[in-house]
Amino acid sequence: MSGNKTQPDNHFSLWTVTDLSFLEDNYRTMSVAELAVFLKRTPGAVGLMADKLGCRGKRNRPWREAEMEIIRHHYSQGVEAEELTRLLPGRSVTAIFSRAIILGVQSGRFWREDELRILKEQYPLMGKEVVHQLPGRNEVSILIMAGRHGLKKSRESRVGFRRWSDEDWALLEKNMHLSVAEQQATLFPDRTQRAVEKARERFLRKKRSPAKHD
């Protein structure tokens, strides 16, 4: 029939990670018409997404390992988009977020409901070892989110009582100028403030009586 136009297969479909990656990697080496054929979208849609990714008018620059490491470290901690663009000059917010998706890195700012449920249920029992139940999260992002929700590892933790190692005692001694709360939060996040407080008391007793050993 005259006037009947056939839309590309993906015209109304959401862009997938594979689509975004292909567009970003090939925009400077393929024409928009060619990309439209490969992606099964209209040239206009391809051009619009290229603008959003920051591809148009820029030289195609492959992602360096150092840049991807910045995403793995900072994006997972929930660093703001504006700060990420400062750390990654020449990369747009959309490009950074798309690369994070491609790398399988999840933002520390946004947790799914099922992830929060696991964190709330298991962190008191396991501490940062819950990382093994949360694919895509690292220990730092887990400690940050646990702190935001006021979660602490319980004394009944399945991990059990952990003796203070020589390294722990050395770290404690080196930072006795900090308060109990500061030491617990920054040096021993998997221990309770009470545990740190008792360790400080033991350290001070030993310092007053060097002949006594545990």
N, C-alpha and C positions, 0 to 999 in steps of 0.2 A: 504493500500500500504506500502511496506517495505521502511524504511528510512524516513517515514513521521512523524515528531514530532509535537505534539500539544503544543503550547505555553500557559502558564497560562493566564486566562482571562484579568488580569491587566498588562500584560507584558509591553505594550507600553503606559500605562496610567500614568498620573501625580499622584504623591503621594498626598493624601488628608490629611487634618488635623486629621481626624479620624484614618487614616492609621498610621501617624507619632506618634500619641498619643498611639495607641495600641502597636506599636513596642517598643516605649520607656518604657512603663509600664510593658511589658511582656518579654523583651529580656532575662533577667536573669533567668526566671522561665520556659521558653519554649525553645525547640531546634529550630535551624534555619529551619530545615525541617518542623516542626510543624507550625512555623510562616509563612513559605512560603505557606503552605496549607491554613491557615486562611486568609492571605492577597492576595492569588491568584497571587503570584509572584514567580520568580525563587529564589532558595536559594542564588545564587550569588547576585541578586538584593537586597535581604533582608540584607545580610552581608555588602554590600556596603553602604546602607543607615544607618545601625547600626554604621558603622565607622564614617559617617558624623555627626550622632547625639551624638557621643561620648559614645555609649553604650558598645561597644566591649571591653572586658578586664577590665571593671570597675564594681564594685558592684552596683547593682540597688539601687539608692537612691531616694526615693520619694521626690517630691518638697515640701518644707516647706512653710508655709504661709508667713513667713518673706521674703523668696526668691521671692515669687510671688508678694509681695508688692513692692519689689525693682523693679521688671519688670514694674508693674503698674505705679510707680512713675517716674523712670528714663527713661525707654524706651519711654514712652509717651512724654517726654521732648526732645527726640532726642539725648540722650547720645550716644557717639561713642561705637562701638562694643568692642573695646579694653578695655574701661573703664568698660563696663558691665561685662566682664570676670574677672576683678579685684574685682568688687563688689560681684560676684557670683563665687568664686573659685571652681574649679572642674566641672564647666558647660562650655560646648563648645558654640561657637557663634551660631552654627546651632541649638543646643538644646535650647538656650535662645530664639532665634527667633521663633522656633517652639512652645515653651511654650507661647510666647506672642500671637501667632495666636490662640492657644487653649483658652487663657484667653480673647480673643477679644480685646486686647490692640494694638493700632496702633502707629507706630513710629512717633515722632514729627518731624523727619527729612524728611519724605516722605509723602506728601499730594497728594491725587488724584485731578485731574482737577475739578471735581464737588465740592469737599470740598473747594478748593481755591475760586471757583466762589461764593459759599455761604458766605464764610468768607469776601470776598471783597465787596459783595453786602450788607450784613447784619451787619457786625461789626460796620460801621459808624452809623447805626441806633440803634443797640441794645447793643453794647459793648460786654462784656464777656457773656451776656445772650444768645448769639448765640450758646452757648454750647448745648442748647436744640435742635438745628437743626443739630448738628454734632455728631451722635452716635459714641462712641469709643474715643472721644476727651474729655479732661478735661480743666478746666479753665486755668491752667498754660500753657499747650501746645498752647492754643488759643492766650493767651497774647504774647507768644514768637513768634508765626507765624505772628500775627498782627504787632508786632514790626519790624520783618524782612521785611514786605511789606510796612512799613510806614503808617499803618492804624490807624486812631484815631476815637474815637467816636465823631460824629458831635454834634454841639449845638442844632441841630434839632432832636436829638435822640428821638425815641419813648419812651425810658425809662423816658424821661423828666428830669427836673431840680431836683437835689437831694440836699437837705440842708446838711450842714456840721453838723454832730452829735458831741456830746461831746467827743466821742472816736476819731473822726477825728481831732478835735482841739487839743486833748491831744497828738496824734501821731505827728501832725504838730509841736507843741511846743517842743516835745522831740527831734525832728530831724531838728531844725532850722540851725544846723551847715552844713547841706547838701545844695547843690544848688537847684534852682527851678527844673532844669531838672532831678537831681537825685531824688528829692522827688516825682516828677510826675511818673518817671519810676519805682521806687521801692516801693513807698508807696501808690500812688493813680493812678494806671495805667488806670482807667476808667474815669479819669478827664483830661482835657487839661492842658498844661503848663500855659496857661493864667489864668485858673481857680485857679491853685495852687498859681500862682503869686499874684492874687487878694486876695486870702485867707491869704497869708503871710502879705500883706499890711494891711489888716483888723486886723490881730493879733497884728502887731506892733503898730497900732493906739490904740488898746484896752490896750496894755501894757503901753503906754505913758499916757493914760487917763483911769485909772481903774474904774472911776466912771461911765463911759458910757457903756451901754450894748446894744446888738442887740435885 
